[in-house]
Amino acid sequence: MMSLIYGILPAPMVSNAIQQIRLFRHRITMAPPLMRAIAYRALLSIGLLLGASLVVRAQDDAQGPIAPPPKLEVKRVPSVPHPGPPPIPEQEIIQRFAANEDVMKKAFDTYTFTKTIRYEEMTDPGGMVSASGETYFKPDGQRYWGVARAPQPTLKLTKYSLQDVIAMSSVPLFFLTSADITKYNFLYAGQQQLDELNTYVFQVKPKLLSRKERLFDGVVWVDDHDFAIVRSWGKFVLDVEPEGNHLPFTMFETYRENFQDKYWLPTYTSSEDEVAIQDGSKIPVQLIMRATKFKARSDASAVSSASPQTPPPAPSSQ
């Protein structure tokens, strides 16, 4: 296909298209298996559509003025979804995944792992700040991160330190436990297929914003077999944001992976934003957090199975 496109299109047009595809492929290399499978399928579709659209455009250019685009019927996703009811009551789904969040959080606290964070300017040329190292536990039971490899920043257009990047990546991981769900309203948005998983989708919004605790405002995907959160996308909000907080990134997408056939633990979080640079323009930037090489603590107490425990108080749903 590329030889055909090169034969009929100007080289700059083709080069720009190929650069965009390579950029997208580069940005998914650190993704977990579930996300990579979805992303590569999308990449294949984009390539096929791009080739077809470029050929059509070249034919139009060769024949004279470009005709106006056809009128398309656009079906937009409503801001308030109205799906049919799930196969089991919504409140039961919410209570079961909240009870499982208690189990997942307890299991997560028994593992050490390799943690990698990377802030990157998505420009050409661009630079990055990255660090990687093992987590470990001290006698007080708290987990710490020891940075073993922190190359010198290579940023070209923005000025952030490793400490800034660590602050950017500080987001809650288990925010819908049985003790938390009473703080939220849930709206069932239907079912969605994620690779081989069928999931229930819920919109989540705080009932009342707090001045001290950041609360989740976004969407969660819940596996319909294990009743566990496998994906989340949203922001963590306060009633009043502190002054002087100018670090980028507000919307975070997190994927989880299955461990021991029962624990769904967060392993990949990403965020994209734009940052103003010295000349007043804005450039795209990306933040990626990756957890790999999980190891169970030798002194960890046994963790109960991931089956729901005593149901928590029922949350409100809209």
Protein Blocks (a to p, Z undefined) as FASTA:
>chain_A
ZZmmmmmpcfklmmmmmmmmmmmmmmmmmpcfklmmmmmmmmmmmmmmmmmmmmmmmmmm
mnoccddddddddddddfbdcddddfbdfklmmmmmmmmmmmmmmmmmmcccdddddddd
dbdddddddddddddddfkopacdddfbdcddfbfkbccdfklmmmmmmccfblcbfklm
mmpccddebjcdehjaccdddddddfbdcfkbccddddddddfklopafbdcdddddfbd
cehiabghjbdcdddddehhlaccdfbdcdddddddfkopacddddddddehiacdfkbc
cdddfbdcddddddddZZ
